[in-house]
Amino acid sequence: MIGVFKQKSPGNIVLLLLLGVIIKIPLFLYPKTIVATDKDGQLYHAFLKLITPVAGNNGFIASVISFFLLYVQALMLNYLMNEYRMTTRQTFLAAMAYLVLTSLLPEWNYLSSPLVTSTLVIWMFILLFKLYNVQVAKGTIFNIGLLAGISSYIFFPASFFILCLLLGIMILKPFRLNEIFLFLMGCLTPYYFYGVYLFLTDQFSFFNLFPQVYFSVPDVKNSIPFAISTLLLTIPFLLGGYYVQVHLRKMLIQVRKNWSILLFYLILAIFLPYVNNSETFHAWVLAIPPFAAFHASAYYYPNKNWLPLILFFLTFGFILYQQYGTTNWQ
């Protein structure tokens, strides 16, 4: 499997779809209705109203939508890795790693505001990495800010990605105050239009425009499957980080900067569930794209093929065990 996805073949798009269906069978066998809480953003609730006439309380349709989002996100992440030469050769390993990692916990597969937001976040970083080779970047910078503002109206803790994006802009480009201002204007644009709507409907108030922010510790469940999932997430990440560090000198300066930004993205995403926490694991799906990028390096760089094979089949076997050996997905 590793050898197949190491090749950049158009047929791997179909194989990736088949792999996704196989490892996410419980998503369709035990469909979960749409996850929605009062902590979700206004745009997410508007999205739910849009699909309710079709989906209703049908968990299967919600599963189809979430699977579509996961598959698209995997392809987007793979595009980011290949387009910006994050490894020395173009592969489908990042997409494979993303679909595998999101199968470690059931909550990462359900249709939720963090899952929808993850699509925009990956899109933001694709545009961000593009800045290094763009001479006139004002339009791209504004679009990045606009996506950041929109994502915060789907899942408000995603607004903290603004810090990562600001740092990324300053790393990839010479500091220009007008570009930073343009980025912030893009971030505030959705708030401006929503504020106008609230004013016209006589609902305008600060807390209607900006949700209240509070911090709390998620209620982490103590179980053997969760501990194994954490190990299978962490060990290949550390191995991938080691190989990235070893090959860093051989990389172009742009690629080095991109890996640094991805690492900051990962650190920030790990702490997002502590913001406006709803005591679920759904928010941690935002940390999976950078994890998958480092996992792809763990599969790609080792000279001995047995090491990535062991890592992959341990993860794959554990996912199958959860699906058919336990009731965790039900």
Contacts in CASP RR format, 6 or more apart in sequence:
PFRMAT RR
TARGET T0000
AUTHOR 0000-0000-0000
METHOD contacts of the structure
MODEL  1
MIGVFKQKSPGNIVLLLLLGVIIKIPLFLYPKTIVATDKDGQLYHAFLKL
ITPVAGNNGFIASVISFFLLYVQALMLNYLMNEYRMTTRQTFLAAMAYLV
LTSLLPEWNYLSSPLVTSTLVIWMFILLFKLYNVQVAKGTIFNIGLLAGI
SSYIFFPASFFILCLLLGIMILKPFRLNEIFLFLMGCLTPYYFYGVYLFL
TDQFSFFNLFPQVYFSVPDVKNSIPFAISTLLLTIPFLLGGYYVQVHLRK
MLIQVRKNWSILLFYLILAIFLPYVNNSETFHAWVLAIPPFAAFHASAYY
YPNKNWLPLILFFLTFGFILYQQYGTTNWQ
1 19 0 8 1.000
1 96 0 8 1.000
1 312 0 8 1.000
1 316 0 8 1.000
2 93 0 8 1.000
2 299 0 8 1.000
2 305 0 8 1.000
2 308 0 8 1.000
2 309 0 8 1.000
2 312 0 8 1.000
4 12 0 8 1.000
4 15 0 8 1.000
5 12 0 8 1.000
5 15 0 8 1.000
5 16 0 8 1.000
5 91 0 8 1.000
5 92 0 8 1.000
5 93 0 8 1.000
5 95 0 8 1.000
5 96 0 8 1.000
5 299 0 8 1.000
6 89 0 8 1.000
6 91 0 8 1.000
6 92 0 8 1.000
6 93 0 8 1.000
6 299 0 8 1.000
6 300 0 8 1.000
7 91 0 8 1.000
7 92 0 8 1.000
8 82 0 8 1.000
8 89 0 8 1.000
8 90 0 8 1.000
8 91 0 8 1.000
8 92 0 8 1.000
9 92 0 8 1.000
12 92 0 8 1.000
13 75 0 8 1.000
13 92 0 8 1.000
16 71 0 8 1.000
16 74 0 8 1.000
16 75 0 8 1.000
16 92 0 8 1.000
16 95 0 8 1.000
16 96 0 8 1.000
16 99 0 8 1.000
17 71 0 8 1.000
19 96 0 8 1.000
19 99 0 8 1.000
19 100 0 8 1.000
20 67 0 8 1.000
20 70 0 8 1.000
20 71 0 8 1.000
20 99 0 8 1.000
20 103 0 8 1.000
21 67 0 8 1.000
23 99 0 8 1.000
23 100 0 8 1.000
23 103 0 8 1.000
23 316 0 8 1.000
23 319 0 8 1.000
23 320 0 8 1.000
23 323 0 8 1.000
24 67 0 8 1.000
24 70 0 8 1.000
24 99 0 8 1.000
24 103 0 8 1.000
24 109 0 8 1.000
25 323 0 8 1.000
26 106 0 8 1.000
26 323 0 8 1.000
26 329 0 8 1.000
26 330 0 8 1.000
27 63 0 8 1.000
27 66 0 8 1.000
27 67 0 8 1.000
27 109 0 8 1.000
27 329 0 8 1.000
28 60 0 8 1.000
28 63 0 8 1.000
28 64 0 8 1.000
28 67 0 8 1.000
29 329 0 8 1.000
30 329 0 8 1.000
30 330 0 8 1.000
31 58 0 8 1.000
31 59 0 8 1.000
31 60 0 8 1.000
31 62 0 8 1.000
31 63 0 8 1.000
32 59 0 8 1.000
32 62 0 8 1.000
32 63 0 8 1.000
32 106 0 8 1.000
32 109 0 8 1.000
32 110 0 8 1.000
32 111 0 8 1.000
33 57 0 8 1.000
33 58 0 8 1.000
33 59 0 8 1.000
33 62 0 8 1.000
34 48 0 8 1.000
34 55 0 8 1.000
34 59 0 8 1.000
34 62 0 8 1.000
34 110 0 8 1.000
34 111 0 8 1.000
34 112 0 8 1.000
35 110 0 8 1.000
35 111 0 8 1.000
35 112 0 8 1.000
35 113 0 8 1.000
35 280 0 8 1.000
35 282 0 8 1.000
36 44 0 8 1.000
36 45 0 8 1.000
36 48 0 8 1.000
36 112 0 8 1.000
36 113 0 8 1.000
37 278 0 8 1.000
39 156 0 8 1.000
39 211 0 8 1.000
39 276 0 8 1.000
39 278 0 8 1.000
40 112 0 8 1.000
40 113 0 8 1.000
40 154 0 8 1.000
40 155 0 8 1.000
41 113 0 8 1.000
41 153 0 8 1.000
41 154 0 8 1.000
41 155 0 8 1.000
41 156 0 8 1.000
41 211 0 8 1.000
42 153 0 8 1.000
42 194 0 8 1.000
43 150 0 8 1.000
43 153 0 8 1.000
43 154 0 8 1.000
44 113 0 8 1.000
44 116 0 8 1.000
44 153 0 8 1.000
44 154 0 8 1.000
44 155 0 8 1.000
47 116 0 8 1.000
47 154 0 8 1.000
51 61 0 8 1.000
51 65 0 8 1.000
54 61 0 8 1.000
55 61 0 8 1.000
55 62 0 8 1.000
55 65 0 8 1.000
62 110 0 8 1.000
62 111 0 8 1.000
63 109 0 8 1.000
63 111 0 8 1.000
65 111 0 8 1.000
66 109 0 8 1.000
66 110 0 8 1.000
66 111 0 8 1.000
66 115 0 8 1.000
67 109 0 8 1.000
69 111 0 8 1.000
69 115 0 8 1.000
69 116 0 8 1.000
69 118 0 8 1.000
69 119 0 8 1.000
70 98 0 8 1.000
70 99 0 8 1.000
70 102 0 8 1.000
70 109 0 8 1.000
70 115 0 8 1.000
71 99 0 8 1.000
72 119 0 8 1.000
73 98 0 8 1.000
73 118 0 8 1.000
73 119 0 8 1.000
73 122 0 8 1.000
73 289 0 8 1.000
74 94 0 8 1.000
74 95 0 8 1.000
74 96 0 8 1.000
74 98 0 8 1.000
74 99 0 8 1.000
74 292 0 8 1.000
75 95 0 8 1.000
76 119 0 8 1.000
76 122 0 8 1.000
76 123 0 8 1.000
76 126 0 8 1.000
77 94 0 8 1.000
77 95 0 8 1.000
77 98 0 8 1.000
77 122 0 8 1.000
77 289 0 8 1.000
77 292 0 8 1.000
77 293 0 8 1.000
78 91 0 8 1.000
78 92 0 8 1.000
78 94 0 8 1.000
78 95 0 8 1.000
78 98 0 8 1.000
79 126 0 8 1.000
80 86 0 8 1.000
80 94 0 8 1.000
80 122 0 8 1.000
80 125 0 8 1.000
80 126 0 8 1.000
80 129 0 8 1.000
80 293 0 8 1.000
81 87 0 8 1.000
81 91 0 8 1.000
81 93 0 8 1.000
81 94 0 8 1.000
81 293 0 8 1.000
81 296 0 8 1.000
82 90 0 8 1.000
82 91 0 8 1.000
83 126 0 8 1.000
83 129 0 8 1.000
84 129 0 8 1.000
84 254 0 8 1.000
84 255 0 8 1.000
84 258 0 8 1.000
85 251 0 8 1.000
85 252 0 8 1.000
85 255 0 8 1.000
86 94 0 8 1.000
86 255 0 8 1.000
86 258 0 8 1.000
86 259 0 8 1.000
86 293 0 8 1.000
86 297 0 8 1.000
87 93 0 8 1.000
87 296 0 8 1.000
87 297 0 8 1.000
87 300 0 8 1.000
87 301 0 8 1.000
88 247 0 8 1.000
88 250 0 8 1.000
89 300 0 8 1.000
91 296 0 8 1.000
91 300 0 8 1.000
93 295 0 8 1.000
93 296 0 8 1.000
93 299 0 8 1.000
93 300 0 8 1.000
94 292 0 8 1.000
94 293 0 8 1.000
94 295 0 8 1.000
94 296 0 8 1.000
96 296 0 8 1.000
96 299 0 8 1.000
97 291 0 8 1.000
97 292 0 8 1.000
97 293 0 8 1.000
97 295 0 8 1.000
97 296 0 8 1.000
97 299 0 8 1.000
98 288 0 8 1.000
98 289 0 8 1.000
98 292 0 8 1.000
100 295 0 8 1.000
100 312 0 8 1.000
100 315 0 8 1.000
100 316 0 8 1.000
100 319 0 8 1.000
101 108 0 8 1.000
101 233 0 8 1.000
101 288 0 8 1.000
101 291 0 8 1.000
101 292 0 8 1.000
101 295 0 8 1.000
101 315 0 8 1.000
102 108 0 8 1.000
102 109 0 8 1.000
102 285 0 8 1.000
102 288 0 8 1.000
103 109 0 8 1.000
103 319 0 8 1.000
104 229 0 8 1.000
104 232 0 8 1.000
104 233 0 8 1.000
104 315 0 8 1.000
104 318 0 8 1.000
104 319 0 8 1.000
105 226 0 8 1.000
105 229 0 8 1.000
105 281 0 8 1.000
105 284 0 8 1.000
106 328 0 8 1.000
106 329 0 8 1.000
107 280 0 8 1.000
107 281 0 8 1.000
107 282 0 8 1.000
107 284 0 8 1.000
107 285 0 8 1.000
108 115 0 8 1.000
108 281 0 8 1.000
108 282 0 8 1.000
108 284 0 8 1.000
108 285 0 8 1.000
108 288 0 8 1.000
110 282 0 8 1.000
112 282 0 8 1.000
112 285 0 8 1.000
113 154 0 8 1.000
113 155 0 8 1.000
113 282 0 8 1.000
114 155 0 8 1.000
114 158 0 8 1.000
114 282 0 8 1.000
114 283 0 8 1.000
114 284 0 8 1.000
114 285 0 8 1.000
114 286 0 8 1.000
115 282 0 8 1.000
115 285 0 8 1.000
116 154 0 8 1.000
116 155 0 8 1.000
117 151 0 8 1.000
117 154 0 8 1.000
117 155 0 8 1.000
117 158 0 8 1.000
117 286 0 8 1.000
118 285 0 8 1.000
118 286 0 8 1.000
118 288 0 8 1.000
118 289 0 8 1.000
120 147 0 8 1.000
120 150 0 8 1.000
120 151 0 8 1.000
120 154 0 8 1.000
120 158 0 8 1.000
121 151 0 8 1.000
121 158 0 8 1.000
121 161 0 8 1.000
121 286 0 8 1.000
121 289 0 8 1.000
122 289 0 8 1.000
123 147 0 8 1.000
124 144 0 8 1.000
124 145 0 8 1.000
124 147 0 8 1.000
124 148 0 8 1.000
124 151 0 8 1.000
124 161 0 8 1.000
124 165 0 8 1.000
125 261 0 8 1.000
125 262 0 8 1.000
125 265 0 8 1.000
125 289 0 8 1.000
127 140 0 8 1.000
127 143 0 8 1.000
127 144 0 8 1.000
127 147 0 8 1.000
128 144 0 8 1.000
128 165 0 8 1.000
128 168 0 8 1.000
128 169 0 8 1.000
128 172 0 8 1.000
128 261 0 8 1.000
129 172 0 8 1.000
129 254 0 8 1.000
129 258 0 8 1.000
129 261 0 8 1.000
130 140 0 8 1.000
131 137 0 8 1.000
131 140 0 8 1.000
131 141 0 8 1.000
131 169 0 8 1.000
131 172 0 8 1.000
131 173 0 8 1.000
132 172 0 8 1.000
132 173 0 8 1.000
132 254 0 8 1.000
132 257 0 8 1.000
133 254 0 8 1.000
134 140 0 8 1.000
137 173 0 8 1.000
137 179 0 8 1.000
138 179 0 8 1.000
138 182 0 8 1.000
139 182 0 8 1.000
141 169 0 8 1.000
141 179 0 8 1.000
141 182 0 8 1.000
141 183 0 8 1.000
142 182 0 8 1.000
142 183 0 8 1.000
142 185 0 8 1.000
142 186 0 8 1.000
144 165 0 8 1.000
144 169 0 8 1.000
144 183 0 8 1.000
145 162 0 8 1.000
145 165 0 8 1.000
145 183 0 8 1.000
145 184 0 8 1.000
145 186 0 8 1.000
145 187 0 8 1.000
145 189 0 8 1.000
146 186 0 8 1.000
146 187 0 8 1.000
146 189 0 8 1.000
146 190 0 8 1.000
148 158 0 8 1.000
148 159 0 8 1.000
148 161 0 8 1.000
148 162 0 8 1.000
148 165 0 8 1.000
148 186 0 8 1.000
148 187 0 8 1.000
149 159 0 8 1.000
149 162 0 8 1.000
149 186 0 8 1.000
149 187 0 8 1.000
149 188 0 8 1.000
149 189 0 8 1.000
149 190 0 8 1.000
149 191 0 8 1.000
150 190 0 8 1.000
151 158 0 8 1.000
151 159 0 8 1.000
151 161 0 8 1.000
152 158 0 8 1.000
152 159 0 8 1.000
152 187 0 8 1.000
152 190 0 8 1.000
153 190 0 8 1.000
153 194 0 8 1.000
155 283 0 8 1.000
156 211 0 8 1.000
156 213 0 8 1.000
156 275 0 8 1.000
156 276 0 8 1.000
157 272 0 8 1.000
157 273 0 8 1.000
157 275 0 8 1.000
157 276 0 8 1.000
157 283 0 8 1.000
158 272 0 8 1.000
158 286 0 8 1.000
159 187 0 8 1.000
160 268 0 8 1.000
160 272 0 8 1.000
160 275 0 8 1.000
161 265 0 8 1.000
161 268 0 8 1.000
162 187 0 8 1.000
163 268 0 8 1.000
164 261 0 8 1.000
164 264 0 8 1.000
164 265 0 8 1.000
164 268 0 8 1.000
165 183 0 8 1.000
166 180 0 8 1.000
166 183 0 8 1.000
167 261 0 8 1.000
167 264 0 8 1.000
168 257 0 8 1.000
168 261 0 8 1.000
168 264 0 8 1.000
169 179 0 8 1.000
169 180 0 8 1.000
169 183 0 8 1.000
170 180 0 8 1.000
171 257 0 8 1.000
171 260 0 8 1.000
171 261 0 8 1.000
172 254 0 8 1.000
172 257 0 8 1.000
172 261 0 8 1.000
173 179 0 8 1.000
191 209 0 8 1.000
191 210 0 8 1.000
194 209 0 8 1.000
195 204 0 8 1.000
195 209 0 8 1.000
198 204 0 8 1.000
198 205 0 8 1.000
198 208 0 8 1.000
198 209 0 8 1.000
211 276 0 8 1.000
212 276 0 8 1.000
213 275 0 8 1.000
213 276 0 8 1.000
214 275 0 8 1.000
214 276 0 8 1.000
215 274 0 8 1.000
215 275 0 8 1.000
215 277 0 8 1.000
216 274 0 8 1.000
216 277 0 8 1.000
217 274 0 8 1.000
217 277 0 8 1.000
218 273 0 8 1.000
218 274 0 8 1.000
218 277 0 8 1.000
218 279 0 8 1.000
218 280 0 8 1.000
218 281 0 8 1.000
219 279 0 8 1.000
220 226 0 8 1.000
225 322 0 8 1.000
225 326 0 8 1.000
225 328 0 8 1.000
228 318 0 8 1.000
229 318 0 8 1.000
232 314 0 8 1.000
232 315 0 8 1.000
232 318 0 8 1.000
233 291 0 8 1.000
235 311 0 8 1.000
236 294 0 8 1.000
236 295 0 8 1.000
236 298 0 8 1.000
236 299 0 8 1.000
236 311 0 8 1.000
236 315 0 8 1.000
237 291 0 8 1.000
237 294 0 8 1.000
237 295 0 8 1.000
237 298 0 8 1.000
239 298 0 8 1.000
239 302 0 8 1.000
239 307 0 8 1.000
239 311 0 8 1.000
240 294 0 8 1.000
240 295 0 8 1.000
240 297 0 8 1.000
240 298 0 8 1.000
240 301 0 8 1.000
241 294 0 8 1.000
241 297 0 8 1.000
241 298 0 8 1.000
243 297 0 8 1.000
243 298 0 8 1.000
243 300 0 8 1.000
243 301 0 8 1.000
243 302 0 8 1.000
244 259 0 8 1.000
244 294 0 8 1.000
244 297 0 8 1.000
246 301 0 8 1.000
247 301 0 8 1.000
248 256 0 8 1.000
248 259 0 8 1.000
251 259 0 8 1.000
262 290 0 8 1.000
262 293 0 8 1.000
262 294 0 8 1.000
263 290 0 8 1.000
265 289 0 8 1.000
265 290 0 8 1.000
266 287 0 8 1.000
266 290 0 8 1.000
266 291 0 8 1.000
266 294 0 8 1.000
269 284 0 8 1.000
269 286 0 8 1.000
269 287 0 8 1.000
269 290 0 8 1.000
270 284 0 8 1.000
270 287 0 8 1.000
272 283 0 8 1.000
272 284 0 8 1.000
272 286 0 8 1.000
272 287 0 8 1.000
273 281 0 8 1.000
273 283 0 8 1.000
273 284 0 8 1.000
277 283 0 8 1.000
298 308 0 8 1.000
298 311 0 8 1.000
299 308 0 8 1.000
299 311 0 8 1.000
299 312 0 8 1.000
300 308 0 8 1.000
302 308 0 8 1.000
322 328 0 8 1.000
322 329 0 8 1.000
323 329 0 8 1.000
END
